[in-house]
Amino acid sequence: MALAGLGFGGGMQARDLSSSAKERDPVSGREIYVNTCIRCHGIDGKGALGINLVPKPADLTSAKVQDHLDATLFLRIHDGKVNTAMGAWKHALSDDEIWDVLAYVRTLTGPRESAP
């Protein structure tokens, strides 16, 4: 996968991600999730019980998360989120592993409100 660091300050931007990606594997992504993400995001993606992070980890089943573009969520995992416990995983996971985790996160959809 080709990634270009053309954004301001040399960081990766959503528009810099290649759209020609291999088929993503949510099964492999689940294995990675269980070994790395479950500590904070919980088994169901809604947050781990008994962990008191401020701010709380994102509810991965929520529309707020699920409505983001894949590229945006990839960058959130890759680079982390400032002023939260969500660190950058770019040094621990390959880009393909991050895409696989994202494919798994997409299976964690919660109930959606339907339009009237």
C-alpha positions in Angstrom: 0.0 0.0 0.0 1.4 3.4 -0.9 1.1 6.2 1.6 2.4 9.7 1.0 3.2 12.2 3.7 2.1 15.2 1.8 0.1 16.9 4.5 0.9 20.0 6.5 3.8 19.4 8.8 4.8 16.2 7.0 2.0 14.1 8.6 -0.2 11.7 6.7 -3.6 13.1 5.6 -6.8 11.1 4.8 -6.5 12.2 1.1 -3.0 10.7 1.0 -4.2 7.1 1.5 -4.2 4.9 -1.6 -7.6 3.7 -2.6 -6.1 0.6 -4.2 -6.1 -1.6 -1.2 -6.1 -5.4 -0.9 -9.1 -7.2 0.5 -9.3 -6.5 4.2 -9.5 -9.4 6.7 -11.8 -8.9 9.6 -11.0 -12.3 11.1 -7.3 -11.4 11.3 -8.4 -7.9 12.5 -10.3 -9.5 15.3 -7.2 -11.4 16.5 -5.2 -8.2 16.5 -8.1 -6.4 18.3 -8.2 -9.0 21.0 -4.5 -8.8 21.6 -4.2 -5.0 21.5 -7.4 -3.0 21.6 -9.6 -5.0 23.9 -7.9 -3.5 27.0 -9.4 -0.1 26.5 -12.3 -0.7 24.0 -13.6 -3.9 25.6 -14.7 -7.1 24.0 -17.8 -5.5 22.4 -16.1 -2.2 21.4 -18.1 -0.2 23.9 -15.3 0.3 26.4 -13.6 -1.9 29.0 -15.3 -2.2 32.4 -13.2 -1.0 35.3 -10.9 1.2 33.3 -11.1 4.9 34.2 -9.5 6.8 31.3 -10.3 10.5 30.8 -11.7 10.9 28.3 -13.3 7.5 28.0 -12.2 5.3 25.0 -14.4 5.7 22.0 -17.5 3.5 21.7 -16.6 1.7 18.5 -20.2 0.7 17.9 -21.5 4.2 17.9 -22.6 6.2 14.9 -20.1 8.8 15.9 -17.3 6.3 15.1 -19.0 4.2 12.4 -19.9 7.2 10.3 -16.3 8.2 9.8 -14.6 7.4 6.5 -12.3 4.4 6.6 -9.3 6.7 5.9 -10.1 8.8 8.9 -10.3 5.8 11.2 -7.1 4.4 9.7 -5.3 7.6 10.6 -6.8 7.6 14.1 -5.4 4.1 14.7 -2.1 4.9 12.9 -1.3 8.3 14.5 -3.4 8.1 17.7 -5.5 11.0 19.1 -3.9 13.9 20.9 -4.9 14.4 24.6 -6.4 10.9 25.0 -5.1 7.5 25.9 -5.3 6.5 22.2 -1.7 6.2 21.2 -0.2 5.8 17.8 -0.1 2.2 16.6 2.1 2.9 13.5 5.2 1.5 15.2 3.5 -1.7 16.5 1.2 -2.6 13.6 1.8 -2.6 9.9 -0.5 -0.6 7.6 -2.2 -3.9 6.5 -2.8 -4.9 10.1 -4.4 -1.6 10.8 -6.7 -2.0 7.8 -7.6 -5.5 9.1 -8.4 -4.1 12.6 -10.5 -1.5 10.9 -12.4 -4.2 8.9 -13.1 -5.9 12.2 -14.2 -2.6 13.9 -16.7 -2.2 11.0 -18.4 -5.4 12.2 -19.1 -3.9 15.6 -22.0 -1.8 14.5 -24.6 -1.0 17.2 -28.3 -0.3 16.7 -28.9 2.6 14.3 -31.7 5.1 14.5 -33.8 5.1 11.4 -34.9 8.3 9.8 -38.6 9.1 10.2 
